[in-house]
Amino acid sequence: MSGFNFDVITLFPKAFELINNLGVITRALDNNLIDVNLHDLRNFGIGSYKQVDDKPYGGGSGMVLKPEPIYNAFDSIEKLNNTKTLLMTPQGKVLKQNDFLRWSSLDQLIIICGQYEGFDERIRYLADEEISLGDFVLSGGEIPAISIINGLTRLLPGTLGTSNSLLEESHNSSLLEYPQYTRPQNFNNMKVPDVLVSGNHREIELWRKEQMLKRTYQRRKDLLRNDYLKQFDKNEYSE
Ligand SMILES: C[S@@+](CC[C@H](N)C(=O)[O-])C[C@H]1O[C@@H](n2cnc3c(N)ncnc32)[C@H](O)[C@@H]1O
């Protein structure tokens, strides 16, 4: 074993083929910076039908994941020293960039993906944290799990070319990133701002800082600290 370990309990391991085609993650796998171990829940199913789900007590539509297969899959996973277990659920805490930073100092994340109408309530006891990708409902926990693998992997040392790009991007500070441009300088009459081609690094830095504040004010006022807000409520950023 080497690098950061992701151990995922899932009924649909094939969904994770995506990570073999995702640039940064694929390189991290090739360079042994991460290991992604998929634990097929079906292998822990009960009886000759390998049953993993059942009807909910008390009635209701759909099927619910049974506790025994998930507990057995969980027990089969080798636990590293510094490990946490995450349960994917729309009832969890909504995922934030800061969660990736917190988890990046661990050795291992065990991620449990739900399916169907959800899971037996007793499965919650396995989890250190319950995580939601957002306030919407998907059919399974695989896409949230892939999002976590992706977001965390790009923070691990050795995965991205420069750490500066990480520091400046949206959500690492409480501000959104400034607008980015590349060639051509004039595309369909939409021109790159003069300051960016001026060669004046001090001016470029100031322009970028101003754009970060302006963008955050216009799009995600909720992210701004109170002292910023007081300053901007008085001036031109509210256009
Ligand atoms: C159709 S959902 C079940 C939702 C469940 N009936 C409820 O209301 O909480 C099936 C599974 O998909 C996953 N899932 C769906 N939406 C999610 C979200 N926003 N974040 C994380 N996981 C989600 C969870 O693992 C969930 O158990």
Ligand as a Chemical Component Dictionary entry (heavy atoms), coordinates in Angstrom:
data_LIG
# 
_chem_comp.id                   LIG 
_chem_comp.type                 NON-POLYMER 
_chem_comp.pdbx_formal_charge   0 
_chem_comp.three_letter_code    LIG 
# 
loop_
_chem_comp_atom.comp_id 
_chem_comp_atom.atom_id 
_chem_comp_atom.alt_atom_id 
_chem_comp_atom.type_symbol 
_chem_comp_atom.charge 
_chem_comp_atom.model_Cartn_x 
_chem_comp_atom.model_Cartn_y 
_chem_comp_atom.model_Cartn_z 
_chem_comp_atom.pdbx_ordinal 
LIG C1  C1  C 0  -32.194 8.045  -4.030 1  
LIG S1  S1  S 1  -31.018 8.339  -2.762 2  
LIG C2  C2  C 0  -31.949 8.032  -1.292 3  
LIG C3  C3  C 0  -32.455 9.272  -0.640 4  
LIG C4  C4  C 0  -33.229 8.985  0.630  5  
LIG N1  N1  N 0  -34.488 8.383  0.329  6  
LIG C5  C5  C 0  -33.431 10.280 1.394  7  
LIG O1  O1  O 0  -34.456 10.913 1.235  8  
LIG O2  O2  O -1 -32.516 10.681 2.144  9  
LIG C6  C6  C 0  -29.970 6.944  -2.840 10 
LIG C7  C7  C 0  -28.552 7.175  -2.362 11 
LIG O3  O3  O 0  -27.902 8.090  -3.212 12 
LIG C8  C8  C 0  -26.925 8.827  -2.475 13 
LIG N2  N2  N 0  -27.213 10.253 -2.633 14 
LIG C9  C9  C 0  -28.279 10.795 -3.259 15 
LIG N3  N3  N 0  -28.228 12.138 -3.252 16 
LIG C10 C10 C 0  -27.087 12.471 -2.605 17 
LIG C11 C11 C 0  -26.465 13.700 -2.256 18 
LIG N4  N4  N 0  -27.011 14.876 -2.567 19 
LIG N5  N5  N 0  -25.299 13.653 -1.604 20 
LIG C12 C12 C 0  -24.724 12.485 -1.258 21 
LIG N6  N6  N 0  -25.267 11.281 -1.550 22 
LIG C13 C13 C 0  -26.434 11.258 -2.216 23 
LIG C14 C14 C 0  -27.013 8.368  -1.029 24 
LIG O4  O4  O 0  -25.993 7.429  -0.797 25 
LIG C15 C15 C 0  -28.404 7.741  -0.981 26 
LIG O5  O5  O 0  -28.488 6.752  0.025  27 
# 
loop_
_chem_comp_bond.comp_id 
_chem_comp_bond.atom_id_1 
_chem_comp_bond.atom_id_2 
_chem_comp_bond.value_order 
_chem_comp_bond.pdbx_ordinal 
LIG C1  S1  SING 1  
LIG S1  C2  SING 2  
LIG S1  C6  SING 3  
LIG C2  C3  SING 4  
LIG C3  C4  SING 5  
LIG C4  N1  SING 6  
LIG C4  C5  SING 7  
LIG C5  O1  DOUB 8  
LIG C5  O2  SING 9  
LIG C6  C7  SING 10 
LIG C7  O3  SING 11 
LIG C7  C15 SING 12 
LIG O3  C8  SING 13 
LIG C8  N2  SING 14 
LIG C8  C14 SING 15 
LIG N2  C9  SING 16 
LIG N2  C13 SING 17 
LIG C9  N3  DOUB 18 
LIG N3  C10 SING 19 
LIG C10 C11 SING 20 
LIG C10 C13 DOUB 21 
LIG C11 N4  SING 22 
LIG C11 N5  DOUB 23 
LIG N5  C12 SING 24 
LIG C12 N6  DOUB 25 
LIG N6  C13 SING 26 
LIG C14 O4  SING 27 
LIG C14 C15 SING 28 
LIG C15 O5  SING 29 
# 
